[in-house]
Amino acid sequence: MRIIPAIDIIEGKCVRLTKGDYDTKKIYNENPLEVAKAFEDAGIQYLHVVDLDGAKAQHIVNYKVLETIATKTNLKIDFGGGLKSDDDLKIAFESGAHQITGGSIAVKNPEVFEGWISKFGSDKIILGADCNNEKIAISGWQEESDLEVIPFIKDYQSKGITNVICTDISKDGMLEGPSFELYKRILEDAEGVKLIASGGISQFDELPKLLDLGCDGVIIGKAIYENRISLKELEAFL
């Protein structure tokens, strides 16, 4: 199972939100590169970067931060937040993204998202299936759709998607544990999906449980920044 720390960016700084609420913003470091290098030094190979300004603006904003991390580390970065057009994708990949994550676009403009899967291949495109009460949320989690998360994932599986990040928004930033039950059902129903669990990771003991469920990866944010899980523990796990 891949360990994937998260760096969320607002105005070039490393921040965390609670349940996606911009009013709960907490700045953890003014220098995201410093944070990324600490992860790399601990033997971590992957990084999840979210452009929160981009999610709000509906287009890529913090690509310079992506470029800096990509050129000064060897981390494989998946990048998301506000990617809406072919131009956004071009900028993200040219700035060093290894993969991109599309969430709202997959709901609001499926033709464009399906075009990306065809053009770049399923290895490069991750489906962002973020949900509240098992309904897909969009637009930086500011809107809830009427799409149910498991049928949504299965529909995109039929269109070639293999990598899926699923964040349970009710758990995000709460440090109360992830949605084990939801992930179990996704992995049973959407057979063969490479599921990356996200949201609510609060302690190290949860990681082996996600591994046993069959998750392909886990995104860890606040638990690292609040010292609930140490980089030493992650290094030993890896």
Rosetta blueprint (number, residue, H / E / L):
1 M L
2 R E
3 I E
4 I E
5 P E
6 A E
7 I E
8 D E
9 I E
10 I E
11 E L
12 G L
13 K E
14 C E
15 V E
16 R E
17 L E
18 T E
19 K L
20 G L
21 D E
22 Y E
23 D E
24 T E
25 K E
26 K E
27 I E
28 Y E
29 N E
30 E L
31 N L
32 P H
33 L H
34 E H
35 V H
36 A H
37 K H
38 A H
39 F H
40 E H
41 D H
42 A L
43 G L
44 I L
45 Q L
46 Y E
47 L E
48 H E
49 V E
50 V E
51 D E
52 L H
53 D H
54 G H
55 A H
56 K H
57 A H
58 Q L
59 H L
60 I L
61 V L
62 N L
63 Y H
64 K H
65 V H
66 L H
67 E H
68 T H
69 I H
70 A H
71 T H
72 K H
73 T L
74 N L
75 L L
76 K E
77 I E
78 D E
79 F E
80 G E
81 G L
82 G L
83 L L
84 K L
85 S L
86 D H
87 D H
88 D H
89 L H
90 K H
91 I H
92 A H
93 F H
94 E H
95 S L
96 G L
97 A L
98 H L
99 Q E
100 I E
101 T E
102 G E
103 G L
104 S H
105 I H
106 A H
107 V H
108 K H
109 N L
110 P H
111 E H
112 V H
113 F H
114 E H
115 G H
116 W H
117 I H
118 S H
119 K H
120 F H
121 G L
122 S L
123 D L
124 K L
125 I E
126 I E
127 L E
128 G E
129 A L
130 D L
131 C E
132 N E
133 N L
134 E L
135 K E
136 I E
137 A E
138 I E
139 S L
140 G L
141 W L
142 Q L
143 E E
144 E E
145 S E
146 D E
147 L E
148 E E
149 V H
150 I H
151 P H
152 F H
153 I H
154 K H
155 D H
156 Y H
157 Q H
158 S L
159 K L
160 G L
161 I L
162 T L
163 N E
164 V E
165 I E
166 C E
167 T E
168 D E
169 I L
170 S L
171 K L
172 D L
173 G L
174 M L
175 L L
176 E L
177 G L
178 P L
179 S L
180 F H
181 E H
182 L H
183 Y H
184 K H
185 R H
186 I H
187 L H
188 E H
189 D H
190 A L
191 E L
192 G L
193 V L
194 K E
195 L E
196 I E
197 A E
198 S E
199 G L
200 G L
201 I L
202 S L
203 Q L
204 F L
205 D L
206 E H
207 L H
208 P H
209 K H
210 L H
211 L H
212 D H
213 L H
214 G L
215 C L
216 D L
217 G E
218 V E
219 I E
220 I E
221 G L
222 K H
223 A H
224 I H
225 Y H
226 E L
227 N L
228 R L
229 I L
230 S L
231 L H
232 K H
233 E H
234 L H
235 E H
236 A H
237 F H
238 L L
